[in-house]
Amino acid sequence: MDETFERVAAWCKPTMEHPLAIVLGSGLGSLGERVRVVRHIPYSDIDGFPTEAIPVEGHSFTVLVGELDGVPVVVYPGRVHMYQGYDALQVTSLVRHAHKLGCRSIVLSCATGAVGAIAPGTVGIITDQINLTGRNPLVGPNDDAVGERFPDMSHAYSPRLRDLAQAAAQNRGYVLEEGVYLGVTGPSFETPAEIRAFRTLGADLVGMSTVWEVIAAVHCGMEVLGLSLVTNMAAGMLDEPKRPFVAILGGSKVSDKIKVIDALIDKCDTLIIGGGMCFTFLMAQGLSVGTSLKEEDWVERAGEMLAKAKERGVELLLPVDVVVADRFAEDADHVTVMADSIPNDMMGLDIGAGTAAMYAEAISKAKTVFWNGPMGVFEMDAFAAGTKAVAEAVAANVDADTIIGGGDSVAAVNKFDLADQMTFISTGGGASMELVQGEKLPGVEALK
């Protein structure tokens, strides 16, 4: 993240007369250590900044004027927020100060929650904003020497700086997502109903800063680049899901997802199992699975998961029929058989039509759907029908929050042209699995 800022700074080509301003959000205060400082300015010298404010850990209230890899910068390693009780003029005082110092471009960084399809743990470029704080920093008498009474917010986030940031990030091997930021007052996190409303409004990210600063910067005639580190999924999507909550897990191995299975049994109402991992579960039921992919060392553990689901009252669905083939190949001879009648010399490569219909019915009743992993070898058209049927069932349930948990599931919904019909698509499969398990993301923890 710090390297991205450095590269963006270099591409913006500021001068000593017009240095680049950078306001550091949560967890990014360490960037200040890279500045070759020629002057320190205490925040107490900034007009309008609350002198009683105390910086959070990792931040400081001292402006750093100097160079970052030879680029003239003015760095603000900390800010105050509206939820702390500060008014609009106090919150935006850093922006006005940067303008007085000659800055004509400003980078505003922040931490946000994901409302749309930007995965936690990734960096996003803000393309536009929705101000739901109920306040505007320009209310009151206008200073015509600073800016016009009614500034145009059509391009509040500079398209030029966004292009520069994308180019700089790509040059360093980073992928920057893009989305609309919705600003709220805080400090309470959003309710599930509010998140659904924000999504309807077109928001991708939600946070408790930035919107006032952007308005003030535009009023001053400054170009704005907004960067956000997405720290978490939106409220309620998995922690407090709408019910019934149906989870769908596929993929090759039980061993790769046993923690996820265990966690989902504690959360969901129905757990659907497909892909190669289903055969280890079928073995736990005493069935023969032929030459299908299986993990004999994990059969006992799969049986424990079946018992746990029964004890918790969770409906755990396994295939009732499967598509089997004589070899692992697109042109292999294949046939659909019942799950309890798999030939010894054949392997399962997809769920059957009966199973697909059963799974689709369960999905149709859900109010929240979480899906990670295909139902079969969908990369081969001969064995893609099961995954396609599940994808279509998820897309068809317009009343549910539908969460696609990265990896091959994303590839599947894209293959079948259904991505735009899903509520949330995580491009980081590993990150979404860690969140389901209740584990912490290293990138997010670094912010704390």
Summary of the structure (lengths in Angstrom):
residues: 448
radius of gyration: 26.0
end to end distance: 15.2
largest distance: 83.7
contacts: 1588
relative contact order: 0.11
helix: 34%
strand: 23%
